[in-house]
Amino acid sequence: MASRQNSWTSNTSSVRRSSRAQRECKVSGCKKLHCYVKAGEKKIYSQYCIRHTCFRRFSIKDGFFCSIHVVNDEKYCLEHMTCAADQCRHTGSYEDVQTHEDDTHPWFCPSHRCGHDNCKSGIDDILSKRCREHQECAAPQCTSKPDHNAYSHYCPTHTCQGGAGTCSLQAISDNRCRDHLKCGLPSCPRPCHRTAAGRLEFLCHAHLATKCVRPGCGRIKLYAHRRYCLDHGCCVPDCTGERHLLRGT
């Protein structure tokens, strides 16, 4: 009987040792138990003890804990002490990373961190050095939000619309920059013509008179005596009429 009791005790001790070994920190030489958090009735375990567990946190679904251990009593592992911006390998100083308050968001170095007050988010725009939430219009003293739909650094009021969405200069008036307030023909310094309704054309008054008269065209005609551009004017010399395509019968 005593022999069986000793055997049972030995087996129980073996099971306990095995169970403890499974719960020990995975860092070589560390015998402390790995830490965990409770999610309702469920425990979610780190692979490491509290000393060796990186403070970077993820969703419960993604396991909550980082899978990389820390070294030298740092707060974060080497990966999460490195700037989260693409292709940036800048590693934070001990004080900078240790005071990073939000463990659920990545750390960014000063070059890639939003410059708004104490925001720790990464910059979304290199020009404004702001995250998307804190971006402001690039026009001086304008605090409106940039027009992201137009991929502009300026708000809708200061976004130039004179370049068919390609102009990056600040609009001065009528959603036009200083260049697009001038006639759209190269080397013409005259201002764009303003209609009686207040709409600003893309040509000056003089060059508007040289536009093709075909509805919807608007191309410039090269000869003063013609009424149509080369695409819509008759090919017969000195004819001022509109070109018509002849259809076969």
C-alpha positions as YAML, in Angstrom:
chain: A
units: angstrom
residues:
- id: 1
  name: MET
  ca: [0.00, 0.00, 0.00]
- id: 2
  name: ALA
  ca: [2.80, 2.36, 0.95]
- id: 3
  name: SER
  ca: [4.55, 1.56, -2.30]
- id: 4
  name: ARG
  ca: [1.46, 2.50, -4.30]
- id: 5
  name: GLN
  ca: [1.08, 5.72, -2.27]
- id: 6
  name: ASN
  ca: [4.68, 6.69, -2.96]
- id: 7
  name: SER
  ca: [4.19, 5.95, -6.64]
- id: 8
  name: TRP
  ca: [1.07, 8.16, -6.76]
- id: 9
  name: THR
  ca: [2.88, 11.00, -4.99]
- id: 10
  name: SER
  ca: [5.78, 10.73, -7.39]
- id: 11
  name: ASN
  ca: [3.48, 10.80, -10.41]
- id: 12
  name: THR
  ca: [1.56, 13.78, -9.02]
- id: 13
  name: SER
  ca: [4.77, 15.71, -8.46]
- id: 14
  name: SER
  ca: [5.84, 14.92, -12.00]
- id: 15
  name: VAL
  ca: [2.54, 16.24, -13.36]
- id: 16
  name: ARG
  ca: [2.89, 19.41, -11.28]
- id: 17
  name: ARG
  ca: [6.44, 19.97, -12.52]
- id: 18
  name: SER
  ca: [5.32, 19.40, -16.10]
- id: 19
  name: SER
  ca: [2.37, 21.78, -15.67]
- id: 20
  name: ARG
  ca: [4.59, 24.48, -14.18]
- id: 21
  name: ALA
  ca: [7.16, 24.06, -16.95]
- id: 22
  name: GLN
  ca: [4.44, 24.68, -19.51]
- id: 23
  name: ARG
  ca: [3.51, 27.92, -17.75]
- id: 24
  name: GLU
  ca: [7.05, 29.23, -17.34]
- id: 25
  name: CYS
  ca: [8.38, 32.23, -19.25]
- id: 26
  name: LYS
  ca: [9.83, 31.20, -22.62]
- id: 27
  name: VAL
  ca: [12.95, 33.33, -22.19]
- id: 28
  name: SER
  ca: [15.89, 31.01, -21.69]
- id: 29
  name: GLY
  ca: [16.90, 30.79, -18.03]
- id: 30
  name: CYS
  ca: [13.80, 32.56, -16.69]
- id: 31
  name: LYS
  ca: [11.70, 30.42, -14.34]
- id: 32
  name: LYS
  ca: [8.93, 32.92, -13.63]
- id: 33
  name: LEU
  ca: [5.37, 32.10, -14.63]
- id: 34
  name: HIS
  ca: [4.03, 33.76, -17.73]
- id: 35
  name: CYS
  ca: [1.55, 36.60, -17.19]
- id: 36
  name: TYR
  ca: [-2.04, 36.72, -18.40]
- id: 37
  name: VAL
  ca: [-5.14, 38.89, -18.69]
- id: 38
  name: LYS
  ca: [-8.74, 37.90, -18.13]
- id: 39
  name: ALA
  ca: [-11.32, 38.29, -20.88]
- id: 40
  name: GLY
  ca: [-14.52, 37.41, -19.09]
- id: 41
  name: GLU
  ca: [-14.00, 33.91, -17.72]
- id: 42
  name: LYS
  ca: [-11.17, 33.20, -20.14]
- id: 43
  name: LYS
  ca: [-7.48, 33.75, -19.44]
- id: 44
  name: ILE
  ca: [-5.23, 34.93, -22.27]
- id: 45
  name: TYR
  ca: [-1.60, 34.10, -21.61]
- id: 46
  name: SER
  ca: [1.57, 35.80, -22.73]
- id: 47
  name: GLN
  ca: [4.46, 33.58, -23.73]
- id: 48
  name: TYR
  ca: [6.56, 35.44, -21.17]
- id: 49
  name: CYS
  ca: [6.55, 36.66, -17.59]
- id: 50
  name: ILE
  ca: [5.57, 40.24, -16.83]
- id: 51
  name: ARG
  ca: [9.22, 41.35, -16.92]
- id: 52
  name: HIS
  ca: [9.84, 39.96, -20.40]
- id: 53
  name: THR
  ca: [6.44, 40.75, -21.97]
- id: 54
  name: CYS
  ca: [6.33, 43.61, -24.48]
- id: 55
  name: PHE
  ca: [3.76, 46.26, -23.54]
- id: 56
  name: ARG
  ca: [2.44, 46.55, -27.10]
- id: 57
  name: ARG
  ca: [-1.19, 45.41, -26.98]
- id: 58
  name: PHE
  ca: [-3.46, 43.95, -29.66]
- id: 59
  name: SER
  ca: [-7.11, 42.99, -29.82]
- id: 60
  name: ILE
  ca: [-8.35, 39.99, -27.83]
- id: 61
  name: LYS
  ca: [-9.02, 38.25, -31.14]
- id: 62
  name: ASP
  ca: [-5.37, 38.71, -32.14]
- id: 63
  name: GLY
  ca: [-4.06, 37.31, -28.87]
- id: 64
  name: PHE
  ca: [-3.63, 40.59, -26.98]
- id: 65
  name: PHE
  ca: [0.09, 40.06, -26.26]
- id: 66
  name: CYS
  ca: [3.11, 40.65, -28.49]
- id: 67
  name: SER
  ca: [4.95, 37.46, -29.43]
- id: 68
  name: ILE
  ca: [8.43, 39.01, -29.06]
- id: 69
  name: HIS
  ca: [10.06, 39.36, -25.64]
- id: 70
  name: VAL
  ca: [11.80, 42.47, -24.33]
- id: 71
  name: VAL
  ca: [15.43, 42.69, -23.27]
- id: 72
  name: ASN
  ca: [17.19, 44.73, -20.59]
- id: 73
  name: ASP
  ca: [13.92, 45.62, -18.82]
- id: 74
  name: GLU
  ca: [12.69, 47.74, -21.72]
- id: 75
  name: LYS
  ca: [8.97, 48.49, -22.00]
- id: 76
  name: TYR
  ca: [8.77, 47.27, -25.61]
- id: 77
  name: CYS
  ca: [10.48, 44.66, -27.73]
- id: 78
  name: LEU
  ca: [12.96, 45.81, -30.36]
- id: 79
  name: GLU
  ca: [10.34, 45.70, -33.13]
- id: 80
  name: HIS
  ca: [7.90, 47.93, -31.26]
- id: 81
  name: MET
  ca: [10.66, 50.30, -30.14]
- id: 82
  name: THR
  ca: [11.29, 50.90, -33.84]
- id: 83
  name: CYS
  ca: [9.34, 53.61, -35.69]
- id: 84
  name: ALA
  ca: [6.22, 52.15, -37.30]
- id: 85
  name: ALA
  ca: [6.56, 54.32, -40.43]
- id: 86
  name: ASP
  ca: [7.36, 52.39, -43.61]
- id: 87
  name: GLN
  ca: [11.09, 51.91, -44.21]
- id: 88
  name: CYS
  ca: [12.05, 53.88, -41.09]
- id: 89
  name: ARG
  ca: [14.39, 51.99, -38.79]
- id: 90
  name: HIS
  ca: [14.78, 54.75, -36.21]
- id: 91
  name: THR
  ca: [14.73, 53.30, -32.71]
- id: 92
  name: GLY
  ca: [13.34, 55.36, -29.86]
- id: 93
  name: SER
  ca: [15.34, 56.47, -26.88]
- id: 94
  name: TYR
  ca: [14.58, 54.77, -23.58]
- id: 95
  name: GLU
  ca: [12.75, 57.82, -22.16]
- id: 96
  name: ASP
  ca: [10.76, 58.51, -25.32]
- id: 97
  name: VAL
  ca: [9.40, 55.00, -25.76]
- id: 98
  name: GLN
  ca: [8.91, 54.36, -22.05]
- id: 99
  name: THR
  ca: [6.57, 57.38, -21.82]
- id: 100
  name: HIS
  ca: [4.50, 56.28, -24.84]
- id: 101
  name: GLU
  ca: [1.12, 56.13, -23.11]
- id: 102
  name: ASP
  ca: [-1.12, 54.23, -25.53]
- id: 103
  name: ASP
  ca: [0.02, 50.61, -25.69]
- id: 104
  name: THR
  ca: [-2.60, 49.76, -28.33]
- id: 105
  name: HIS
  ca: [-1.01, 52.02, -30.96]
- id: 106
  name: PRO
  ca: [2.45, 51.81, -32.54]
- id: 107
  name: TRP
  ca: [5.26, 54.20, -31.67]
- id: 108
  name: PHE
  ca: [6.52, 56.76, -34.22]
- id: 109
  name: CYS
  ca: [9.82, 58.62, -34.16]
- id: 110
  name: PRO
  ca: [9.80, 62.46, -34.03]
- id: 111
  name: SER
  ca: [10.21, 62.67, -37.82]
- id: 112
  name: HIS
  ca: [7.07, 60.62, -38.44]
- id: 113
  name: ARG
  ca: [4.97, 61.68, -35.46]
- id: 114
  name: CYS
  ca: [2.08, 64.12, -35.73]
- id: 115
  name: GLY
  ca: [3.16, 67.62, -34.68]
- id: 116
  name: HIS
  ca: [-0.20, 68.57, -33.16]
- id: 117
  name: ASP
  ca: [0.20, 69.12, -29.40]
- id: 118
  name: ASN
  ca: [0.93, 65.73, -27.80]
- id: 119
  name: CYS
  ca: [-0.55, 63.54, -30.53]
- id: 120
  name: LYS
  ca: [1.41, 60.29, -30.89]
- id: 121
  name: SER
  ca: [-0.11, 59.17, -34.20]
- id: 122
  name: GLY
  ca: [1.95, 58.82, -37.36]
- id: 123
  name: ILE
  ca: [1.87, 61.60, -39.94]
- id: 124
  name: ASP
  ca: [-0.44, 61.12, -42.91]
- id: 125
  name: ASP
  ca: [1.04, 63.98, -44.91]
- id: 126
  name: ILE
  ca: [4.76, 64.82, -45.02]
- id: 127
  name: LEU
  ca: [4.10, 68.46, -45.97]
- id: 128
  name: SER
  ca: [1.86, 69.35, -43.04]
- id: 129
  name: LYS
  ca: [3.53, 66.89, -40.63]
- id: 130
  name: ARG
  ca: [0.13, 66.00, -39.24]
- id: 131
  name: CYS
  ca: [-1.89, 62.83, -38.89]
- id: 132
  name: ARG
  ca: [-5.11, 62.72, -40.90]
- id: 133
  name: GLU
  ca: [-7.22, 63.85, -37.94]
- id: 134
  name: HIS
  ca: [-5.13, 66.96, -37.24]
- id: 135
  name: GLN
  ca: [-4.31, 68.10, -40.76]
- id: 136
  name: GLU
  ca: [-5.06, 71.73, -41.58]
- id: 137
  name: CYS
  ca: [-5.17, 73.71, -44.82]
- id: 138
  name: ALA
  ca: [-1.68, 74.73, -45.98]
- id: 139
  name: ALA
  ca: [-2.82, 78.33, -46.56]
- id: 140
  name: PRO
  ca: [-1.45, 80.69, -43.88]
- id: 141
  name: GLN
  ca: [-3.77, 81.15, -40.89]
- id: 142
  name: CYS
  ca: [-6.40, 78.79, -42.33]
- id: 143
  name: THR
  ca: [-7.44, 76.04, -39.93]
- id: 144
  name: SER
  ca: [-9.94, 74.31, -42.22]
- id: 145
  name: LYS
  ca: [-9.46, 70.66, -43.18]
- id: 146
  name: PRO
  ca: [-7.70, 69.84, -46.48]
- id: 147
  name: ASP
  ca: [-9.82, 68.69, -49.40]
- id: 148
  name: HIS
  ca: [-8.80, 65.01, -49.38]
- id: 149
  name: ASN
  ca: [-11.26, 64.24, -52.16]
- id: 150
  name: ALA
  ca: [-9.18, 66.48, -54.43]
- id: 151
  name: TYR
  ca: [-5.88, 65.11, -53.02]
- id: 152
  name: SER
  ca: [-5.08, 68.69, -52.04]
- id: 153
  name: HIS
  ca: [-3.02, 70.18, -49.22]
- id: 154
  name: TYR
  ca: [-5.54, 73.02, -49.15]
- id: 155
  name: CYS
  ca: [-9.16, 73.30, -48.04]
- id: 156
  name: PRO
  ca: [-11.86, 73.55, -50.77]
- id: 157
  name: THR
  ca: [-11.67, 77.37, -50.67]
- id: 158
  name: HIS
  ca: [-7.89, 77.45, -51.20]
- id: 159
  name: THR
  ca: [-7.66, 74.56, -53.68]
- id: 160
  name: CYS
  ca: [-6.93, 75.75, -57.21]
- id: 161
  name: GLN
  ca: [-9.31, 74.23, -59.74]
- id: 162
  name: GLY
  ca: [-7.66, 75.80, -62.75]
- id: 163
  name: GLY
  ca: [-5.48, 72.84, -63.58]
- id: 164
  name: ALA
  ca: [-8.15, 70.15, -63.96]
- id: 165
  name: GLY
  ca: [-7.17, 68.75, -60.58]
- id: 166
  name: THR
  ca: [-3.43, 68.86, -61.21]
- id: 167
  name: CYS
  ca: [-2.53, 72.30, -59.80]
- id: 168
  name: SER
  ca: [-0.81, 72.28, -56.42]
- id: 169
  name: LEU
  ca: [-0.68, 76.05, -55.88]
- id: 170
  name: GLN
  ca: [-2.84, 77.95, -53.42]
- id: 171
  name: ALA
  ca: [-6.00, 79.53, -54.79]
- id: 172
  name: ILE
  ca: [-6.13, 83.30, -54.32]
- id: 173
  name: SER
  ca: [-9.67, 83.92, -55.54]
- id: 174
  name: ASP
  ca: [-12.38, 82.08, -57.48]
- id: 175
  name: ASN
  ca: [-10.58, 78.79, -56.71]
- id: 176
  name: ARG
  ca: [-7.72, 79.94, -58.94]
- id: 177
  name: CYS
  ca: [-4.05, 80.37, -58.11]
- id: 178
  name: ARG
  ca: [-2.08, 83.35, -59.45]
- id: 179
  name: ASP
  ca: [-1.17, 81.39, -62.60]
- id: 180
  name: HIS
  ca: [-4.70, 80.25, -63.40]
- id: 181
  name: LEU
  ca: [-6.17, 83.72, -62.87]
- id: 182
  name: LYS
  ca: [-4.39, 84.59, -66.11]
- id: 183
  name: CYS
  ca: [-5.41, 83.62, -69.62]
- id: 184
  name: GLY
  ca: [-4.95, 79.94, -70.32]
- id: 185
  name: LEU
  ca: [-3.02, 80.54, -73.54]
- id: 186
  name: PRO
  ca: [0.74, 80.32, -73.06]
- id: 187
  name: SER
  ca: [2.55, 83.68, -72.81]
- id: 188
  name: CYS
  ca: [-0.69, 85.68, -72.57]
- id: 189
  name: PRO
  ca: [-0.52, 87.87, -69.44]
- id: 190
  name: ARG
  ca: [-4.10, 89.14, -69.56]
- id: 191
  name: PRO
  ca: [-6.54, 88.16, -66.80]
- id: 192
  name: CYS
  ca: [-9.28, 85.63, -67.41]
- id: 193
  name: HIS
  ca: [-12.57, 87.05, -68.62]
- id: 194
  name: ARG
  ca: [-15.41, 87.28, -66.11]
- id: 195
  name: THR
  ca: [-18.91, 86.79, -67.50]
- id: 196
  name: ALA
  ca: [-21.91, 88.95, -66.64]
- id: 197
  name: ALA
  ca: [-23.03, 86.18, -64.29]
- id: 198
  name: GLY
  ca: [-19.72, 86.41, -62.43]
- id: 199
  name: ARG
  ca: [-18.23, 83.17, -63.75]
- id: 200
  name: LEU
  ca: [-14.52, 83.23, -64.49]
- id: 201
  name: GLU
  ca: [-13.53, 81.86, -67.90]
- id: 202
  name: PHE
  ca: [-10.20, 80.16, -68.59]
- id: 203
  name: LEU
  ca: [-9.30, 82.63, -71.35]
- id: 204
  name: CYS
  ca: [-9.01, 86.40, -71.47]
- id: 205
  name: HIS
  ca: [-11.66, 88.45, -73.28]
- id: 206
  name: ALA
  ca: [-9.55, 88.76, -76.42]
- id: 207
  name: HIS
  ca: [-8.91, 85.05, -76.77]
- id: 208
  name: LEU
  ca: [-12.49, 84.08, -75.97]
- id: 209
  name: ALA
  ca: [-13.38, 85.73, -79.27]
- id: 210
  name: THR
  ca: [-11.07, 83.28, -81.03]
- id: 211
  name: LYS
  ca: [-12.85, 80.16, -79.75]
- id: 212
  name: CYS
  ca: [-14.53, 77.71, -82.08]
- id: 213
  name: VAL
  ca: [-18.26, 78.49, -82.24]
- id: 214
  name: ARG
  ca: [-19.32, 74.85, -82.39]
- id: 215
  name: PRO
  ca: [-21.33, 74.12, -79.20]
- id: 216
  name: GLY
  ca: [-19.31, 72.22, -76.64]
- id: 217
  name: CYS
  ca: [-15.96, 72.63, -78.42]
- id: 218
  name: GLY
  ca: [-14.19, 75.70, -77.05]
- id: 219
  name: ARG
  ca: [-10.93, 75.07, -78.95]
- id: 220
  name: ILE
  ca: [-9.00, 78.06, -80.22]
- id: 221
  name: LYS
  ca: [-9.32, 78.82, -83.94]
- id: 222
  name: LEU
  ca: [-6.05, 79.70, -85.61]
- id: 223
  name: TYR
  ca: [-7.37, 82.11, -88.24]
- id: 224
  name: ALA
  ca: [-9.32, 85.26, -87.42]
- id: 225
  name: HIS
  ca: [-11.60, 85.03, -90.46]
- id: 226
  name: ARG
  ca: [-12.75, 81.49, -89.64]
- id: 227
  name: ARG
  ca: [-15.53, 80.59, -87.22]
- id: 228
  name: TYR
  ca: [-14.39, 77.06, -86.39]
- id: 229
  name: CYS
  ca: [-11.24, 75.32, -85.18]
- id: 230
  name: LEU
  ca: [-9.25, 72.99, -87.42]
- id: 231
  name: ASP
  ca: [-11.26, 69.97, -86.25]
- id: 232
  name: HIS
  ca: [-14.66, 71.48, -87.05]
- id: 233
  name: GLY
  ca: [-13.98, 73.94, -89.88]
- id: 234
  name: CYS
  ca: [-14.28, 73.24, -93.60]
- id: 235
  name: CYS
  ca: [-11.02, 72.16, -95.26]
- id: 236
  name: VAL
  ca: [-11.66, 74.29, -98.37]
- id: 237
  name: PRO
  ca: [-9.44, 77.39, -98.29]
- id: 238
  name: ASP
  ca: [-11.23, 80.64, -97.40]
- id: 239
  name: CYS
  ca: [-14.43, 78.77, -96.46]
- id: 240
  name: THR
  ca: [-15.72, 79.81, -93.07]
- id: 241
  name: GLY
  ca: [-18.37, 77.09, -92.77]
- id: 242
  name: GLU
  ca: [-18.55, 74.05, -90.54]
- id: 243
  name: ARG
  ca: [-17.18, 70.71, -91.65]
- id: 244
  name: HIS
  ca: [-19.75, 68.00, -92.39]
- id: 245
  name: LEU
  ca: [-19.07, 64.32, -92.92]
- id: 246
  name: LEU
  ca: [-20.45, 62.86, -96.13]
- id: 247
  name: ARG
  ca: [-22.19, 59.54, -95.64]
- id: 248
  name: GLY
  ca: [-22.20, 56.93, -98.39]
- id: 249
  name: THR
  ca: [-25.53, 55.65, -99.76]
...
